[in-house]
Amino acid sequence: MALPYIAAGVGLGVYIKGDSLAGSVAWGGSVYVLSQAIVHPIQSSKLMWSAARYGFTTSLQTMAADAAASKAVTATAAVALGAVSGALVGTIISKAIWGDEGAQHALTFYGFDAGIGDANYWGTKDDPGYFNIPGNVSKIWNAYV
């Protein structure tokens, strides 16, 4: 049950370190597939054999129809819609509070390059990033208290 979380953690770690989104997804997917194959070797080999047989014996139109009817596609679409909605709302709120610079930072945070360069996810003590909660609290405390 923990394998998807481990794979997602690896993918997120690779992304934060500066790799592309595609590379992060590839690393996370690889970790999941390999760990699944190690933990459940017989079930994994049966699944791979049936997937290969399906791929070699089914037309592309049938595969597309099957994918459209799949619950995995529906779940993926829901997650994508949630991510895009969150990015949109976060950018609107950032623009309302901090103006154009806030909107640029929000777009960079959500993975869109808004012209301000690389996203600052962790940062340093003097310039804390988005996820550096102790650094941000310290900076706010020192500035306003």
Stockholm file with secondary structure:
# STOCKHOLM 1.0

chainA/1-145         MALPYIAAGVGLGVYIKGDSLAGSVAWGGSVYVLSQAIVHPIQSSKLMWSAARYGFTTSLQTMAADAAASKAVTATAAVALGAVSGALVGTIISKAIWGDEGAQHALTFYGFDAGIGDANYWGTKDDPGYFNIPGNVSKIWNAYV
#=GR chainA/1-145 SS CCHHHHHHHHHHHHHHTTCCHHHHHHHHHHHHHHHHHHHSHHHHHHHHHHHHHHHHHSCHHHHHHHHHHCHHHHHHHHHHHHHHHHHHHHHHHHHHHHHHHHHHHHHHHTTCCCSSCSCCSSBCSSSBCTTCHHHHHHHHHHHHC
#=GC SS_cons         CCHHHHHHHHHHHHHHTTCCHHHHHHHHHHHHHHHHHHHSHHHHHHHHHHHHHHHHHSCHHHHHHHHHHCHHHHHHHHHHHHHHHHHHHHHHHHHHHHHHHHHHHHHHHTTCCCSSCSCCSSBCSSSBCTTCHHHHHHHHHHHHC
//
